[in-house]
């Protein structure tokens, strides 16, 4: 008889859940799969907005969006959508194919940032800023767990990173780190905010996503994993 798995163990793979799509390229997903995907992406975008509103520095890709927004007088959501479109064009030479989740990722995260950010607290005291960054990071992790387990295609940035890994054979962690550092530096140069919040997010987001995937597996998993 196997020993029970610890409840708060970090997942190493994306689990298959009761709502997971069997085909990531499906154009007619089940209703519950689509609902979970949309909820997950909106939570993800709201988490991003919470971090932005904290004013303590944002995630690397959002630093780039802030910088582009400053240069073109766009909102962060508009700049985020623009970046997603550009990254999707970079999929073409890699022969990656977008799914329903890929397209909704580009639209809904950008929309959630612009819709939610004006209604969120904008604290002045650093302790509350740090708490807000932590809350935002948790929300991004929760949203990631939902949208990843929907299995309807990767987000634009994730698909680009996995495509680069496939053709270069460089470890995915190194590819991700390199791209995010480049995005961060370009965004910072354009006027985006790099700060303590950026460091907190970078350190915690991996474990937070893995933890929520594990919780998702324990509560809704069906003993398979999405490769």
C-alpha positions as CSV (number, residue, x, y, z in Angstrom):
1,X,0.0,0.0,0.0
2,X,1.5,3.3,-1.1
3,X,2.1,6.1,1.5
4,X,-0.2,9.2,1.2
5,X,1.3,12.1,-0.6
6,X,2.0,15.3,1.5
7,X,-0.8,17.8,0.8
8,X,1.6,20.8,0.5
9,X,4.1,19.2,-2.0
10,X,5.3,21.1,-5.0
11,X,4.0,19.6,-8.3
12,X,6.6,18.7,-10.9
13,X,4.1,18.4,-13.8
14,X,0.8,19.9,-14.8
15,X,-1.9,17.5,-13.5
16,X,-4.9,16.3,-15.4
17,X,-8.1,17.4,-13.7
18,X,-11.8,16.9,-14.2
19,X,-12.0,19.9,-16.5
20,X,-8.8,19.3,-18.5
21,X,-9.1,19.2,-22.3
22,X,-7.9,15.9,-23.9
23,X,-6.8,17.9,-26.9
24,X,-4.9,21.2,-26.4
25,X,-5.7,22.2,-30.0
26,X,-9.4,21.7,-29.6
27,X,-11.5,24.5,-31.1
28,X,-14.7,23.2,-29.4
29,X,-13.7,22.7,-25.7
30,X,-16.2,21.5,-23.1
31,X,-18.1,24.3,-21.4
32,X,-16.5,23.6,-17.9
33,X,-13.0,23.6,-19.4
34,X,-13.7,27.0,-21.0
35,X,-15.1,28.4,-17.8
36,X,-12.1,27.3,-15.8
37,X,-9.8,28.7,-18.4
38,X,-11.5,32.1,-18.4
39,X,-11.6,32.3,-14.6
40,X,-7.9,31.3,-14.4
41,X,-6.8,34.0,-16.9
42,X,-8.9,36.7,-15.2
43,X,-7.4,35.8,-11.8
44,X,-3.9,35.8,-13.4
45,X,-4.5,39.3,-14.8
46,X,-6.0,40.5,-11.6
47,X,-2.9,39.3,-9.7
48,X,-0.8,41.3,-12.2
49,X,-2.9,44.3,-11.5
50,X,-2.6,43.9,-7.7
51,X,1.2,43.9,-8.1
52,X,1.1,46.9,-10.4
53,X,-1.1,48.9,-8.0
54,X,1.3,48.1,-5.1
55,X,3.9,50.4,-6.8
56,X,6.9,48.4,-5.6
57,X,8.0,46.9,-8.9
58,X,6.3,44.4,-11.2
59,X,6.9,41.1,-13.0
60,X,9.6,41.2,-15.7
61,X,7.2,41.1,-18.7
62,X,5.1,43.7,-17.0
63,X,8.2,45.9,-16.7
64,X,8.4,45.7,-20.4
65,X,4.7,46.5,-20.8
66,X,5.1,49.5,-18.5
67,X,8.0,50.8,-20.5
68,X,6.2,50.4,-23.9
69,X,3.1,52.0,-22.4
70,X,5.2,55.0,-21.3
71,X,6.7,55.4,-24.7
72,X,3.5,55.1,-26.7
73,X,1.1,56.5,-24.1
74,X,-0.7,53.2,-23.8
75,X,-2.2,51.5,-20.7
76,X,-0.3,48.6,-19.3
77,X,-3.1,46.3,-20.5
78,X,-2.8,47.6,-24.1
79,X,1.0,47.2,-24.0
80,X,0.6,43.7,-22.6
81,X,-1.7,42.8,-25.5
82,X,0.7,44.3,-28.0
83,X,3.6,42.2,-26.6
84,X,1.5,39.1,-26.8
85,X,0.7,39.7,-30.5
86,X,4.4,40.4,-31.3
87,X,5.4,37.2,-29.4
88,X,2.8,35.2,-31.3
89,X,4.4,36.3,-34.6
90,X,7.7,34.9,-33.2
91,X,6.0,31.5,-33.0
92,X,5.9,31.3,-36.8
93,X,9.5,30.3,-37.4
94,X,9.3,27.9,-34.5
95,X,6.2,26.2,-36.1
96,X,4.3,26.5,-32.9
97,X,0.5,26.4,-33.1
98,X,-1.8,28.5,-30.8
99,X,-4.8,27.0,-29.1
100,X,-8.0,28.6,-27.8
101,X,-6.2,29.2,-24.5
102,X,-3.3,31.0,-26.3
103,X,-5.7,33.6,-27.8
104,X,-7.7,34.0,-24.7
105,X,-4.5,34.4,-22.7
106,X,-3.5,37.4,-24.8
107,X,-6.9,39.0,-24.6
108,X,-8.1,38.4,-21.0
109,X,-5.0,39.0,-19.0
110,X,-4.5,42.4,-20.7
111,X,-8.2,43.2,-20.2
112,X,-8.1,42.2,-16.5
113,X,-5.1,44.4,-15.8
114,X,-6.8,47.5,-17.2
115,X,-10.3,46.7,-15.7
116,X,-9.1,45.8,-12.2
117,X,-6.1,48.1,-11.5
118,X,-8.1,51.4,-11.0
119,X,-10.2,49.8,-8.3
120,X,-7.3,48.4,-6.3
121,X,-5.5,49.9,-3.3
122,X,-2.4,52.0,-4.1
123,X,-0.6,51.9,-0.7
124,X,2.2,54.3,0.3
125,X,3.6,52.4,3.2
126,X,6.2,49.7,2.2
127,X,4.8,47.0,4.5
128,X,1.4,47.2,2.8
129,X,3.1,47.4,-0.6
130,X,5.0,44.1,0.2
131,X,1.8,42.4,1.4
132,X,0.0,43.5,-1.8
133,X,2.9,42.1,-4.0
134,X,2.7,38.8,-2.1
135,X,-1.1,38.7,-2.6
136,X,-0.7,39.5,-6.3
137,X,1.9,36.8,-6.7
138,X,-0.4,34.2,-5.1
139,X,-3.3,35.3,-7.4
140,X,-1.0,34.9,-10.4
141,X,0.0,31.4,-9.2
142,X,-3.7,30.4,-8.7
143,X,-4.6,31.8,-12.1
144,X,-1.7,29.9,-13.7
145,X,-2.8,26.7,-12.1
146,X,-6.3,27.0,-13.5
147,X,-5.3,28.0,-17.0
148,X,-2.5,25.4,-17.3
149,X,-4.7,22.6,-16.2
150,X,-7.4,23.6,-18.7
151,X,-4.8,22.3,-21.3
152,X,-6.1,24.5,-24.2
153,X,-2.7,25.7,-25.4
154,X,0.1,27.7,-23.8
155,X,0.2,31.4,-23.3
156,X,2.1,33.4,-26.0
157,X,5.3,33.8,-23.9
158,X,5.3,30.2,-22.6
159,X,4.8,28.8,-26.1
160,X,7.6,30.9,-27.4
161,X,9.9,29.7,-24.6
162,X,9.1,26.0,-25.1
163,X,9.5,26.4,-28.9
164,X,12.9,27.9,-28.4
165,X,13.8,25.1,-26.0
166,X,12.7,22.5,-28.6
167,X,14.9,23.8,-31.4
168,X,17.9,24.8,-29.3
169,X,17.8,22.0,-26.8
170,X,18.8,24.5,-24.1
171,X,17.2,23.7,-20.7
172,X,13.8,25.5,-20.4
173,X,14.8,27.1,-17.1
174,X,17.8,28.8,-18.8
175,X,15.7,29.9,-21.8
176,X,13.0,31.3,-19.5
177,X,15.5,33.2,-17.3
178,X,17.4,34.6,-20.3
179,X,14.2,35.9,-22.0
180,X,12.8,37.4,-18.9
181,X,16.0,39.2,-18.0
182,X,16.1,40.6,-21.5
183,X,12.5,41.7,-21.3
184,X,13.2,43.2,-17.8
185,X,16.2,45.2,-19.0
186,X,14.5,46.5,-22.1
187,X,11.4,47.5,-20.1
188,X,13.5,49.2,-17.4
189,X,15.4,51.1,-20.1
190,X,12.1,52.3,-21.5
191,X,10.9,53.5,-18.1
192,X,9.3,50.4,-16.5
193,X,9.5,49.9,-12.8
194,X,12.0,47.4,-11.5
195,X,12.0,47.1,-7.7
196,X,11.6,44.9,-4.6
197,X,8.3,43.7,-6.0
198,X,10.0,42.4,-9.1
199,X,12.5,40.4,-7.0
200,X,9.7,39.0,-4.7
201,X,7.7,37.9,-7.8
202,X,10.7,36.3,-9.5
203,X,11.7,34.3,-6.4
204,X,8.2,33.1,-5.4
205,X,6.2,32.6,-8.6
206,X,7.7,29.2,-9.5
207,X,7.0,27.6,-6.1
208,X,3.5,29.3,-5.8
209,X,2.4,27.9,-9.2
210,X,3.8,24.4,-8.3
211,X,2.1,24.5,-5.0
212,X,-1.3,25.4,-6.5
213,X,-0.9,22.7,-9.2
214,X,-0.3,20.2,-6.4
215,X,-3.4,21.4,-4.5
216,X,-5.4,21.2,-7.8
217,X,-4.2,17.7,-8.3
218,X,-5.2,16.6,-4.8
219,X,-8.7,18.1,-5.0
220,X,-9.7,17.7,-8.7
221,X,-7.0,15.4,-10.2
222,X,-7.7,12.2,-12.0
223,X,-4.3,10.4,-11.7
224,X,-2.8,11.5,-15.0
225,X,-0.4,14.3,-16.0
226,X,-0.3,16.7,-18.9
227,X,3.1,16.4,-20.6
